[in-house]
Structure formats: structure tokens, C-alpha cells
Amino acid sequence: MRRAQQLGRYHLLDRIAFGGMAEIYRAKTFDANGQPHLVAVKRVLAHLAEDDDFIQMLVDEAKIASVLRHGNIARVYEFARAHGEYFIAMEHVDGKDMRTVLERCRTKKKPIPPEHAAYIAAEVGSALHAAHSAVDSRGKPLRIIHRDVSPSNIICSYAGEVKLCDFGIAKATLSRVTTKTGVIKGKVKYMSPEQALGRKLDHRSDVFSLGSCLYEMLTRIPPFTATNEMDLLIKVRDAKYRAVSELTPGIPPELETITDKCLTRSRANRYQTAAEAEADLRVFLRKFMPNYSRSHLGRFIRKSFATEIERELRMLEEYVLGDEVSDDVGENLINADGEFEPIDVPFRPKPTSVSVAIAPSGSGDFSGDSNFTTMPKLERQELEDIHGQNTQIFVDGRGRSAPMPVQRPRGASQPPVAEPAPAPRLSSAHVVPRRPTRTQPPPVISASPQAETVAGQRARGPAPVVLPQIPIYDEELHAAPTMIIDIGRMRRGR
């Protein structure tokens, strides 16, 4: 059994990625209704927490990603500081990043099939165009440039979704940290020539990086490789690479043409927008495989990582939440300067639910498998609604509602009815424990007016016990106060 660690409003589970600046965890949190959600939490490494420029860069990332609402961009919920640590909470994509997928393909010595490569590149192109054309609330262009489009920032879910993430070094009008001319940021292997030269960038730089990712998906190797960073910068600057068809014979020529146009050294001869590249990729896909859908990609990813999926599911079942939950949900730093609209974070640091001793019609079972640890206060109206329910008498695990008495106006004649025999009350000697012993099976109380015996002897047990007669409707029983039971507390008290 593993115990989750709380950070702000999130409970950290397993670590899914680690880098020189931050580590990413799969985390569990809860919404206002107590429903659990998985999120990804990027926790800043301790030695960088004192670097003001780095922290500001993360604030910029959260600002940029939070204003982008697109199906192919991983959503950011907040950038916060809690328990003395900085972290970004973002959408959890249940799948694998493209770098991991490519490593698996290299192990199997098989490239990603062209239809999957084209679909992934088209989805990333759609995300890039949404970022490039984003505007603020006043309609002013944000001029976002990702600057770090690479396989590690492209995630493919087990359902076939494709998400672009990590706007950590993105440049936009929202950014406070100014990048000096000549300073190179990003992964050199996937940079555009102008980025490698430290020149001023525009959105066409991301198109070149998209072409580098597409090239690697089709060939299993990046377009530019070298033994040291200086030689790599020279190769990226010259934009010279081996033809796709030379490394992977049989690649459709239309897809190779699209790749080459993305990787053109001259910005003027390159695709001018990511939307243009996306359009050509979708045209190719419709021609090459007309019935292609994201479910095809999902099956490919699930088949490639079937063993990992099973292991991850088992691992998540081992985690338990701590009994003590801190109220420090963190300070959202995105709006620290007061110039940015705060993000509505729908999560809480601890789960909430209520378990009520009223069974639904036809069922006498209480669901007690939740991880909920607290019980909120009930409003007065909720209590009245609960108390107004029919009393349930349980027979063999099945609920039977007791009928409500008929209300008649005063003075109305009452039909003559036979006076029922008074029903003896159950004494404490007749109370049966909730958890019976092996030698004494639980009695079954019948709602019939006839006296019944207890179903006592299953395999080997004592002689049947006769319980007193219970009427179908007992006014005192129905008038008794409604009890609200915390199932978790009852279980712990067993």
C-alpha cells in the first residue's frame, strides 16, 4: 500500500517524468461534488525555487496555456505555491508522449505507420495554429510562439487524442521575461535554422519544428544529429538532412513532400501557417486511408503499451490518501500582478461526500467503496427531504417501503376496521449485531403480519429463533428521527 503526498489541493501519486528543471507527477484531486479527477502536477525542483527568472517563466507558461482553449492543447489549471513549493497543475492525458512512442518503435525497429504520423502531425498543426492566432479579451493578438515543439511535448492518449503541452519557453505578449537576441532556448535537435542562429522568431519557426517531429516519426531518427552541440547547431542552421524515402523506402511521396516543405530553410518557401501544413496532411490522410479516425491511433498506442497500461492500473489501486489533510491549497501566482484574469480552479484538496441511511427503491445495500474522508454539513431543506422519505424495512437485503397513513379531514366518518392485536416491542435481547459470528447467522425479519422464523441454519448452526410479530406499519417506527450514518466511521469501528 502506497500513501499519496499532498501538495496544495492535489494528492501526488507516481512520478511520470523527470527533468533538470521539474518533475511531473500523476495526481488525484476532487471537484466540488467530491468526484475524483486525475491531473498532472509539474513540481519545480528545489534548487530552482529561488531563481526569480525561472519562476516568472513558469508563470508565463501558465498564463499562456490557460488562455488557450483547444482540444489539442493540454489545459493548465493553475500555477501555485503551497507547502513552500512551486508547481503547475495541468490536464492529465492518459497515454504516452511521442518520445516514448518513438523509443518503443526504435526497439521494435519499425517506424510509426504513415497514417498515424500524418494524423498526429495534423493535430499538432491544429494546436499550433490555435496558439499562433490566439487573441486576448480585447481582441489583441497574443503572438504566441511555442519555440519547443518536440516529441517530448506531444502526448498521444490511449483513446487516440493528441495534445501539445509545455509552453514553458513560449514567447507571447503575456510574457514578462524578455529573451535577449542571441540567446538560444529549446531543444537544438528540433529547432528552426533562425532559432539556432538566435534570430527573432515568428510562428513559422514552429512549423519547421513540426516538420522535424514528422520526419522522426517516419524514419525513427531526427533530421539533424551530431556528436556535439556545436556541430548540431551547424547542421540545423544549414537544414541539410537525408531524404525520408532513403531511410524508409515505401513512404508515400505526398507525405514526404509535406515533410520537406516544413523543413525548408527559407521561411518564405516554408508553409506560412501551421494551418496550411495541417490542411495538406488531412488531404493526404483522406486519400491514403479514407476511413481513418482517432480510434485507429488509440488502438496503435494501446497495443504498443499493453503491458504498461496493466501495470499502471494496478499501481494506481495501491495508493491511499492520508488521513490528515492540510488546508493549504496554495496561492495562485498567475494573478499575483493583478493584471490577469484568475483561473477558476474546480478542485479541492480533500474529497467530500455524504452517506445516508436511506436505500433506493428495491435495494437495501449501502455503497461504501468510496475514498471520501469528510462529510459536509447538510442544508435544512436536505434534512427535511431526507426525513420525509418512507421508512424502509429490509427483507433478505431487499427494501420494502412502509405505507404512509391516510390523512382524513376531521369529522369524516371512518370505516369500521378490526382492531389489530397489539404488537409486542422488540427488547434489547432481540437486537442482532450488524456483523454476525460464524455460529450465529443473521436473522431475516419478515414484513408479513404472520410470525416467521429466522433463516438460521445454512450449513451448520443453532436451531431457528422465532422473533415476535411485526406489523406492516408501525407509526412509532416511522415517527422516529431519521439517522444520518457515516459509513466509513461505522466500518472503522467494527
C-alpha positions in Angstrom: 0.0 0.0 0.0 1.4 3.4 -1.0 0.5 6.7 0.6 -0.1 9.8 -1.6 1.6 13.0 -0.7 -0.5 16.2 -0.6 0.7 19.3 -2.4 -1.9 22.1 -2.4 -5.2 20.7 -3.5 -3.6 17.7 -5.1 -2.5 14.3 -3.8 0.6 13.2 -5.7 0.8 9.6 -6.9 3.5 8.2 -9.1 6.2 10.3 -10.9 5.7 10.0 -14.6 8.5 12.3 -15.9 11.7 13.9 -14.6 13.9 16.6 -16.0 16.6 19.1 -15.0 14.0 21.8 -14.0 10.9 20.0 -12.8 9.4 16.6 -12.1 5.9 15.6 -13.2 3.5 13.6 -11.1 0.2 11.9 -11.7 -2.0 13.3 -9.0 -5.5 12.9 -7.7 -7.9 15.7 -6.7 -11.6 16.2 -6.2 -14.2 18.6 -7.5 -16.9 20.4 -5.5 -19.2 17.3 -5.8 -16.5 15.0 -4.4 -15.8 13.3 -7.7 -12.2 12.3 -8.2 -10.0 13.6 -11.1 -6.6 12.8 -12.3 -4.3 15.7 -13.1 -0.7 16.2 -13.9 1.4 18.3 -11.5 4.7 19.7 -12.5 6.7 20.4 -9.4 9.7 22.7 -9.6 12.9 21.3 -8.3 14.0 22.8 -5.0 17.3 24.3 -6.3 15.3 26.4 -8.9 12.7 27.7 -6.5 15.0 30.7 -5.7 15.5 31.6 -9.3 13.1 34.5 -9.9 13.5 34.4 -13.7 12.7 30.7 -13.8 9.6 31.2 -11.6 8.5 34.0 -13.8 9.0 31.8 -16.9 6.6 29.3 -15.3 4.1 32.0 -14.5 4.3 32.9 -18.2 3.7 29.3 -19.2 0.6 29.1 -17.0 -0.7 32.4 -18.3 -0.2 31.4 -21.9 -1.6 27.9 -21.7 -4.6 29.0 -19.5 -5.9 31.4 -22.1 -5.7 28.7 -24.8 -8.9 26.6 -25.1 -8.3 24.0 -27.8 -8.9 20.3 -28.0 -5.3 19.6 -28.9 -3.7 21.8 -26.2 -3.3 20.4 -22.7 -5.1 22.7 -20.3 -3.4 24.4 -17.4 -5.4 24.8 -14.2 -3.1 26.9 -12.0 0.4 27.8 -11.1 0.6 27.9 -7.3 2.8 27.9 -4.3 1.9 25.6 -1.4 3.8 24.0 1.4 6.8 26.1 0.4 6.9 24.6 -3.2 6.0 25.9 -6.6 4.0 23.7 -9.1 1.8 23.8 -12.2 -1.4 21.7 -12.3 -2.5 20.8 -15.7 -4.7 18.4 -17.6 -3.7 14.7 -17.3 -3.5 13.0 -20.6 -3.7 9.2 -20.1 -1.2 8.0 -22.6 2.4 8.3 -23.7 4.5 11.2 -25.1 5.8 10.9 -28.6 9.4 10.5 -27.4 8.4 7.3 -25.5 6.4 6.1 -28.5 9.5 6.6 -30.8 11.7 4.8 -28.3 9.3 1.8 -28.5 9.4 1.9 -32.3 13.2 2.0 -32.3 13.2 -1.0 -30.0 10.9 -2.9 -32.4 12.9 -1.5 -35.4 9.6 -0.3 -37.0 8.7 3.3 -37.8 5.3 4.8 -36.9 2.9 3.9 -39.7 2.5 6.8 -42.1 -1.3 7.2 -41.4 -0.6 7.7 -37.7 2.3 10.0 -38.3 0.2 12.2 -40.6 -2.7 12.3 -38.2 -0.5 13.2 -35.2 1.3 16.0 -37.2 -2.1 17.3 -38.4 -3.4 17.5 -34.8 -0.3 19.3 -33.6 -0.6 21.7 -36.6 -4.2 22.4 -35.4 -2.9 23.2 -31.9 -0.1 25.4 -33.2 -2.5 27.4 -35.4 -4.8 28.0 -32.4 -1.9 29.3 -30.3 -0.5 31.4 -33.2 -3.8 33.1 -33.9 -5.0 33.5 -30.2 -6.2 36.9 -29.1 -6.9 38.4 -25.6 -10.2 39.5 -24.3 -9.9 42.8 -26.2 -9.1 41.1 -29.5 -5.5 41.9 -29.5 -3.2 39.2 -30.9 -1.1 37.4 -28.3 1.5 36.4 -30.9 2.3 33.1 -29.1 5.3 31.1 -30.4 5.8 27.8 -28.8 9.6 27.5 -29.6 9.8 24.0 -28.1 7.8 21.7 -30.4 9.4 18.3 -29.9 8.3 14.7 -29.4 8.5 15.0 -25.6 5.9 17.8 -25.7 3.4 15.8 -27.9 1.2 13.4 -25.9 -0.9 10.6 -27.5 -3.6 9.3 -25.3 -4.8 5.7 -25.2 -8.1 7.0 -26.7 -6.3 8.5 -29.7 -6.2 12.1 -28.6 -3.2 14.2 -29.4 -2.2 17.1 -27.1 0.5 19.7 -27.3 1.9 20.8 -23.9 4.7 22.6 -22.2 4.6 26.3 -23.2 7.5 26.8 -20.8 9.6 28.9 -23.1 6.8 30.2 -25.3 7.1 33.8 -26.4 4.0 35.9 -26.2 2.8 39.4 -25.3 1.8 37.9 -21.9 5.4 37.1 -21.1 7.3 39.2 -18.6 10.7 37.6 -19.1 12.4 39.1 -22.2 14.6 36.8 -24.2 17.7 38.6 -25.3 18.7 38.4 -29.0 21.3 35.7 -29.5 20.1 33.6 -26.5 19.0 30.1 -27.7 16.3 28.3 -25.8 14.7 24.9 -26.7 15.9 21.5 -27.9 18.5 22.1 -30.6 17.7 18.9 -32.4 14.2 20.3 -33.3 15.0 24.0 -33.8 14.5 26.0 -36.9 17.6 27.5 -38.6 16.6 31.0 -37.4 16.2 29.8 -33.9 19.6 28.1 -33.9 21.1 31.4 -35.1 19.5 33.3 -32.2 17.4 35.5 -34.6 14.0 37.0 -34.0 11.3 34.3 -34.5 7.8 34.2 -35.8 5.2 31.4 -36.0 7.0 29.8 -39.0 9.7 28.6 -36.6 7.2 26.2 -35.0 6.2 24.9 -38.5 9.8 23.9 -39.0 9.9 22.1 -35.7 6.7 20.3 -36.6 8.4 19.1 -39.7 11.3 17.8 -37.6 8.9 15.7 -35.5 7.1 14.4 -38.6 10.5 13.4 -40.1 11.4 11.5 -36.9 8.1 9.7 -36.8 8.6 8.5 -40.4 12.2 7.5 -40.1 12.8 6.8 -36.4 15.7 9.3 -36.3 15.8 13.1 -36.1 16.6 15.0 -39.2 19.7 16.5 -37.6 22.2 14.6 -35.5 25.8 15.3 -34.4 28.3 14.2 -31.7 28.4 17.6 -30.1 26.1 20.6 -29.7 28.2 22.9 -31.9 28.2 20.6 -34.9 24.4 20.1 -34.3 23.8 23.8 -34.4 25.7 24.0 -37.8 23.6 21.2 -39.2 20.3 22.8 -38.1 21.5 26.1 -39.4 22.1 24.6 -42.9 18.9 22.5 -42.8 20.5 19.6 -44.6 19.2 16.1 -44.0 18.8 12.7 -45.7 15.7 12.1 -47.7 12.8 10.4 -45.9 12.4 7.8 -48.7 16.1 7.0 -48.4 15.8 6.0 -44.8 12.3 4.4 -45.1 11.5 3.1 -48.5 7.8 2.9 -49.4 6.8 6.2 -47.7 4.1 7.9 -49.8 5.7 10.7 -51.9 2.9 13.1 -50.9 3.8 12.8 -47.2 7.5 13.2 -48.0 6.7 16.4 -49.9 4.8 17.8 -46.9 7.7 17.0 -44.6 10.2 18.7 -47.0 8.1 21.8 -47.2 8.0 22.1 -43.4 11.8 21.7 -43.2 12.7 24.3 -45.9 15.5 26.5 -44.7 14.0 29.7 -46.2 11.0 30.9 -44.2 9.5 32.3 -47.4 9.4 28.9 -49.1 8.1 27.1 -46.0 4.4 26.7 -45.0 3.4 30.2 -44.0 1.0 28.9 -41.3 0.5 25.7 -39.3 -3.0 25.6 -40.7 -1.6 25.2 -44.3 0.5 22.2 -43.2 -2.5 20.7 -41.3 -4.7 21.1 -44.4 -2.2 19.2 -46.7 -1.8 16.5 -44.1 -5.5 15.9 -43.8 -5.9 15.8 -47.6 -3.2 13.2 -47.7 -4.9 11.2 -44.9 -8.2 11.2 -46.7 -6.6 9.9 -49.8 -4.3 7.4 -48.2 -6.8 6.0 -45.7 -10.3 7.5 -46.1 -11.8 5.8 -43.0 -9.1 6.8 -40.6 -10.2 8.1 -37.2 -8.6 8.8 -33.9 -9.7 5.3 -32.7 -7.1 3.8 -35.1 -4.3 5.8 -33.3 -5.7 4.8 -29.9 -5.6 1.1 -30.8 -2.0 1.5 -32.0 -0.9 3.2 -28.7 -2.8 0.7 -26.5 -1.3 -2.3 -28.4 2.2 -0.8 -28.1 2.0 -0.3 -24.4 -0.4 -3.0 -23.3 1.9 -4.2 -20.5 2.5 -0.7 -19.2 -1.3 0.0 -19.1 -2.0 -3.0 -16.9 0.9 -2.2 -14.6 -0.2 1.5 -14.2 -3.8 0.4 -13.4 -2.5 -1.9 -10.6 -0.2 0.7 -9.3 -3.0 3.4 -9.0 -5.1 0.9 -7.0 -2.3 0.7 -4.4 -2.4 4.4 -3.4 -4.4 5.6 -0.4 -5.0 9.2 0.7 -3.6 10.4 4.0 -6.0 10.7 7.0 -4.8 14.3 7.8 -5.5 16.8 5.0 -3.9 20.2 5.1 -6.0 23.2 4.3 -3.1 24.9 2.5 -4.5 24.8 -1.1 -1.8 27.2 -2.3 -1.6 30.7 -3.6 -2.3 31.0 -7.3 0.5 33.1 -8.7 -0.9 33.7 -12.1 -2.9 36.7 -10.9 -0.2 37.9 -8.5 0.3 41.1 -10.5 -3.4 41.8 -10.6 -3.4 42.2 -14.4 -4.6 38.8 -15.4 -8.0 37.2 -15.0 -7.7 34.4 -12.4 -8.4 30.8 -13.5 -11.4 29.1 -11.9 -9.9 26.0 -10.3 -12.8 23.5 -9.7 -10.8 21.3 -7.4 -10.5 20.8 -3.6 -7.7 19.3 -1.6 -9.9 16.7 0.0 -12.8 14.6 -1.1 -16.4 15.3 0.2 -19.4 13.1 0.2 -22.3 12.0 2.4 -23.7 8.6 3.1 -27.3 8.5 4.2 -29.2 5.5 5.7 -31.9 5.6 3.1 -31.8 2.9 0.5 -33.1 3.4 -3.1 -36.3 1.7 -4.0 -35.7 -2.0 -4.4 -32.3 -2.1 -2.8 -31.1 -2.4 0.7 -27.3 -2.0 0.1 -25.1 0.9 1.1 -22.3 1.7 -1.2 -19.2 2.1 0.9 -16.3 1.7 -1.6 -15.6 5.5 -1.9 -12.4 7.1 -0.8 -14.3 10.0 0.7 -13.0 11.2 4.0 -15.2 14.1 5.1 -18.9 14.7 5.4 -20.2 18.2 4.6 -23.0 19.9 6.5 -26.4 19.4 5.2 -28.8 22.2 4.5 -32.1 22.4 6.3 -34.0 21.6 3.2 -31.9 18.5 2.6 -32.7 17.3 6.1 -36.4 17.8 5.6 -36.3 15.9 2.3 -34.5 13.0 4.0 -36.9 12.9 6.9 -39.9 12.9 4.6 -38.9 9.7 2.9 -40.8 6.5 3.6 -39.3 4.2 6.2 -37.6 1.1 4.7 -38.0 -2.3 6.2 -35.3 -4.7 4.8 -36.2 -8.3 4.0 -33.4 -10.5 2.7 -31.5 -7.5 1.6 -34.5 -6.0 -0.3 -36.2 -2.8 0.8 -39.9 -2.6 1.3 -41.5 0.8 1.9 -43.8 1.2 4.8 -47.1 2.7 3.6 -47.9 6.2 4.8 -51.1 6.6 6.9 -54.1 8.1 5.1 -54.9 11.6 6.3 -58.6 12.3 6.6 -60.4 15.5 7.4 -61.6 16.0 10.9 -65.1 14.8 11.4 -65.0 12.4 8.4 -66.5 9.0 9.1 -64.0 6.3 9.4 -64.9 2.8 8.0 -65.1 0.2 10.7 -61.9 -1.9 10.9 -60.9 -4.8 13.0 -58.7 -3.8 15.8 -55.3 -5.4 15.3 -53.6 -7.3 18.1 -51.0 -5.1 19.8 -47.6 -5.8 18.5 -45.0 -6.6 21.2 -42.0 -4.3 21.1 -38.6 -5.8 20.5 -36.5 -5.7 23.6 -32.7 -5.3 23.6 -32.4 -9.1 23.7 -33.8 -9.3 20.2 -31.3 -6.9 18.7 -29.0 -8.7 16.3 -25.4 -7.5 15.9 -24.5 -5.9 12.5 -21.6 -8.4 11.9 -22.8 -11.9 13.0 -20.5 -14.6 14.1 -19.9 -17.8 12.2 -22.1 -19.8 14.5 -25.0 -17.4 14.5 -26.2 -16.3 11.1 -28.1 -13.0 10.9 -31.9 -13.3 11.3 -34.2 -12.3 8.5 -37.1 -10.1 9.6 -40.2 -10.5 7.6 -42.7 -7.7 7.0 -45.6 -10.1 7.0 -48.1 -9.9 9.8 -47.6 -13.6 10.3 -44.8 -14.7 12.7 -41.8 -16.1 10.8 -38.7 -18.0 11.8 -35.2 -16.8 11.3 -33.3 -18.3 8.4 -30.7 -19.5 10.7 -29.3 -22.8 9.7 -27.3 -22.6 6.5 -24.7 -25.3 6.8 -24.3 -26.0 10.5 -25.9 -23.7 13.0 -28.2 -23.5 16.0 -31.9 -24.1 15.9 -34.1 -21.5 14.4 -35.1 -18.5 16.6 -38.6 -17.2 16.5 -39.0 -13.5 16.6 -42.1 -11.6 17.7 -44.7 -10.4 15.2 -44.0 -7.1 13.5 -46.9 -5.2 11.8 -46.5 -3.9 8.3 -46.7 -0.3 9.6 -45.6 0.9 12.9 -46.4 4.6 13.5 -43.8 4.9 16.2 -41.2 3.4 13.8 -41.9 6.0 11.1 -42.0 8.9 13.5 -38.6 8.1 14.9 -35.9 10.6 13.9 -34.0 10.0 10.7 -30.4 8.8 11.3 -27.6 10.0 9.1 -24.8 7.5 9.1 -21.1 7.9 8.2 -20.4 4.5 6.7 -16.7 4.9 6.8 -16.8 5.6 10.6 -19.0 2.6 11.1 -16.6 0.4 9.3 -13.6 1.7 11.3 -15.5 0.9 14.5 -16.0 -2.7 13.6 
